[in-house]
Amino acid sequence: MKLTSLLRAAGKPRLAMIDLDFTLWPWGVDKFKMVPPYFKKDDGVYDSKGVKMEPFPEAEKALRLIKEHGIDLAAVSRSYYYHGGPVLLFYYGWSELFAHQEVFPARKTHHVTKLHEATGIPYSEMLLFDDEKRNIDDLSPLGVHCVEVNPNQGLTLNLVKKALESFGQLSGDQQQRAKIAG
């Protein structure tokens, strides 16, 4: 049996889309005015003033938990500084976790539509983690299972576990309306 069939049978999403700003790290990459706005040193990532930039504490573990379930990851961000997010993913050593990256200044519906067209994955088999309610409101009617991330905590293991459990229990119209608080 193919992995996609197994995921469907297990009630798991085939694609988890992850917003970047205030989901993986506690800042927006658009806030940086200097280019390059940050750099990598042996012990971490630093901004242009030399201040260490730490992602949310559970972000990496949460991403790896999703991957361990056989679910592809996609980075989705509507940043105007569209190189910023992918560079940070690379600096943190996370870029290899993501099968897709859609980072450009547009509504999330454009990112998700591009992913749907490129992968053939139905919206109902997609999961979105995002801190902005407007994105959740835009994507829920398409059938995307949306999870609101607390922008002060970011992506957490507990939130991912709840989302995966909820995804397996819901179907059709229920998924469209599902929102999980972190």
C-alpha positions as CSV (number, residue, x, y, z in Angstrom):
1,M,0.0,0.0,0.0
2,K,1.3,3.5,-0.9
3,L,2.2,6.0,1.8
4,T,-0.6,8.3,0.7
5,S,-3.2,5.5,1.0
6,L,-1.8,4.6,4.5
7,L,-2.1,8.3,5.6
8,R,-5.7,8.5,4.4
9,A,-6.6,5.2,6.1
10,A,-5.0,6.4,9.3
11,G,-6.8,9.7,9.2
12,K,-3.7,11.7,8.9
13,P,-3.0,14.8,6.7
14,R,-0.7,14.4,3.7
15,L,0.6,17.9,3.9
16,A,1.2,20.1,6.9
17,M,1.7,23.8,6.0
18,I,3.7,25.8,8.5
19,D,3.6,29.6,8.7
20,L,7.0,31.0,9.6
21,D,6.8,34.3,11.5
22,F,5.3,34.0,15.0
23,T,4.9,30.2,14.4
24,L,8.5,29.0,14.2
25,W,10.2,32.1,15.6
26,P,9.0,35.1,17.6
27,W,9.4,37.8,15.1
28,G,8.5,38.8,11.5
29,V,11.3,38.7,9.0
30,D,9.9,41.9,7.3
31,K,10.9,43.9,10.4
32,F,14.6,43.8,9.4
33,K,15.8,46.8,7.4
34,M,19.4,45.8,6.9
35,V,20.6,43.3,4.3
36,P,21.7,40.8,5.2
37,P,19.6,41.1,8.4
38,Y,21.1,38.1,10.1
39,F,24.0,35.8,10.0
40,K,25.1,32.3,11.1
41,K,27.9,31.7,13.5
42,D,29.0,28.4,15.0
43,D,26.7,28.7,18.0
44,G,23.6,30.2,16.5
45,V,21.9,32.8,14.3
46,Y,22.4,36.5,15.1
47,D,20.8,39.7,13.9
48,S,22.8,42.6,12.4
49,K,23.4,44.0,15.9
50,G,24.9,40.7,17.1
51,V,21.8,39.7,19.2
52,K,21.2,35.9,19.2
53,M,17.9,35.0,17.4
54,E,16.3,32.0,19.1
55,P,13.4,30.2,17.5
56,F,10.5,29.1,19.6
57,P,11.7,26.4,22.0
58,E,9.6,23.4,20.7
59,A,9.5,24.4,17.1
60,E,12.1,21.9,15.8
61,K,10.8,19.0,17.9
62,A,7.3,19.8,16.6
63,L,8.4,19.8,13.0
64,R,10.2,16.5,13.5
65,L,7.1,15.0,15.1
66,I,5.1,15.8,12.0
67,K,7.8,14.3,9.8
68,E,7.9,11.2,11.9
69,H,4.2,10.7,11.1
70,G,5.1,10.5,7.4
71,I,3.5,13.9,6.7
72,D,5.2,16.3,4.2
73,L,5.9,19.8,5.4
74,A,5.5,23.0,3.4
75,A,6.7,26.4,4.5
76,V,4.1,29.1,3.7
77,S,4.7,32.8,4.4
78,R,3.4,36.0,2.8
79,S,6.6,37.9,3.6
80,Y,7.7,40.8,1.5
81,Y,11.3,39.8,2.4
82,Y,10.8,36.4,0.7
83,H,14.4,35.3,1.0
84,G,14.4,35.8,4.8
85,G,12.3,32.8,5.9
86,P,14.1,30.2,3.7
87,V,17.5,31.5,4.8
88,L,16.5,31.2,8.5
89,L,15.2,27.6,7.8
90,F,18.6,26.8,6.3
91,Y,20.5,28.5,9.2
92,Y,18.5,26.5,11.8
93,G,19.1,23.3,9.8
94,W,15.4,22.8,9.1
95,S,15.3,23.4,5.3
96,E,15.7,19.6,4.6
97,L,12.5,19.0,6.6
98,F,10.4,20.9,4.1
99,A,9.3,19.3,0.8
100,H,7.9,22.6,-0.4
101,Q,8.4,26.3,0.3
102,E,5.9,29.0,-0.8
103,V,7.2,32.3,0.5
104,F,6.0,35.4,-1.3
105,P,3.8,38.4,-0.6
106,A,0.2,37.3,-1.2
107,R,-2.7,35.9,0.7
108,K,-2.3,32.4,2.0
109,T,-5.0,31.2,-0.4
110,H,-2.5,31.8,-3.2
111,H,0.2,29.7,-1.4
112,V,-2.2,26.9,-0.7
113,T,-3.6,26.9,-4.2
114,K,-0.1,26.6,-5.6
115,L,0.7,23.7,-3.3
116,H,-2.6,22.0,-4.2
117,E,-1.9,22.4,-8.0
118,A,1.8,21.2,-7.6
119,T,1.1,18.2,-5.4
120,G,-2.4,17.2,-6.3
121,I,-3.2,16.9,-2.6
122,P,-6.8,17.8,-1.9
123,Y,-7.4,20.7,0.5
124,S,-9.2,18.3,2.9
125,E,-5.9,16.4,3.4
126,M,-4.0,19.6,4.3
127,L,-3.2,20.9,7.7
128,L,-2.2,24.5,8.4
129,F,-0.5,25.9,11.5
130,D,-0.7,29.7,11.5
131,D,-0.9,32.5,14.1
132,E,-3.1,34.8,12.0
133,K,-6.9,34.3,12.2
134,R,-7.4,36.0,8.8
135,N,-5.4,33.2,7.2
136,I,-7.5,30.5,9.0
137,D,-10.7,32.3,8.0
138,D,-9.6,32.4,4.4
139,L,-8.5,28.7,4.2
140,S,-11.1,26.9,6.3
141,P,-13.8,27.3,3.7
142,L,-11.6,25.4,1.2
143,G,-11.6,22.4,3.5
144,V,-8.1,23.0,5.0
145,H,-7.8,21.8,8.6
146,C,-6.6,25.0,10.3
147,V,-4.8,25.2,13.6
148,E,-4.4,28.6,15.3
149,V,-0.9,29.0,16.8
150,N,-0.4,31.2,19.9
151,P,2.1,33.9,18.6
152,N,3.6,34.0,22.1
153,Q,4.4,30.3,22.2
154,G,4.8,29.3,18.6
155,L,4.5,25.7,17.3
156,T,4.5,23.3,20.3
157,L,4.5,19.5,20.6
158,N,1.2,19.6,22.4
159,L,-0.4,21.6,19.7
160,V,0.8,19.2,17.0
161,K,-0.4,16.2,18.9
162,K,-3.8,17.7,19.4
163,A,-4.0,18.7,15.7
164,L,-3.1,15.2,14.5
165,E,-5.6,13.6,16.9
166,S,-8.3,16.1,15.8
167,F,-7.6,15.6,12.1
168,G,-8.1,11.8,12.5
169,Q,-11.5,12.3,14.3
170,L,-12.9,14.9,11.9
171,S,-14.2,14.7,8.3
172,G,-15.7,16.8,5.6
173,D,-17.6,19.9,7.0
174,Q,-16.2,19.3,10.5
175,Q,-12.6,19.8,9.2
176,Q,-13.6,23.1,7.6
177,R,-14.7,24.4,11.0
178,A,-12.1,22.8,13.2
179,K,-9.9,25.2,15.1
180,I,-7.6,24.1,17.9
181,A,-6.4,26.5,20.5
182,G,-2.8,26.2,21.6
